[in-house]
């Protein structure tokens, strides 16, 4: 009995040592990631939050002055037309992501259903090219295309017998001209997500739907969308978050003008932080935008989980 008891305790101790070693290995492997997150995310976020309660300018030559919630209160009252910029940003995000999703799904279905089309790979490669370009280069490129004097687009318009259009200087057109460039650049991303979603659909269900002669719209909603909706929703979430931060496309094109017609919240935040060096106010501005981003992401996740529960 003593020998059996000793063997059992020794075996238990060995199991505990193995468990402790695995736990130590897990912490050792996670340590670089946790250190990176702490240094480059948590500490700057806490610094940003603390700075948002101060009045501080890099060019003022004075120490930060604690002002409490004054920066937040001024933003809430609409300082620098905060609510107008936020409304314009929501319009940019809502319209842009909707167009990109609809076009991306349509073109994705077209390429998915035409696998025997000659030159399909070349066409897809060319179609994905805008997504690879940097936004700054794309904005500069289209600024010259839109130019009213020597731009290619206006040369075509004049060749058709119409008057020159100042796409980036006309307040009623500039916003939509920038939005068109954003759609041109990021619709390929939604095409890619659509192709990934279509690739997750079981072939057996597609063949069964084809044998049953299910109409195309029901085949799409009952079979394709049923299996691929989570990948599509992920693409929409990523595009919404990225579109909300649009800055480097607008700066080389309009710098937020004419007037404030293309001034999104990221453009104004960049101006306050890196042109006016108003660090306290810009920190409060950034905290507001962070809260808005968290709220939008939470809504998407809630809808996604709700559909998943209903599907289950």
Secondary structure, 3 states (H helix, E strand, C coil): CHHHHHHHHHHHHHHHHHHHHHHHHHHHHHHHHHHHHHHHHHHHHHHHHHHCCEECECCCCCCCEECCCHHHHHHHCCHHHHHHHHHHHHHHHHHHHHHHHHHHHHHHHHHHCCCCCCCHHHHHHHHHHHHHCCHHHHHHHHHHHHCCCCCHHHHHHHHCCCCCCCCCCCCCCHHHHHHHHHHHHHHHHHHHHHHHHHHCCCHHHHHHHHHCCCCHHHHHHHHHHHHHHHHHHHHHHHHHHHHHCCCHHHHCCCCCCCCCCCCCHHHHHHHHHHCCCEHHHHHHHHHHHHHHHHHHHHHHHHHHHHHHHHHC
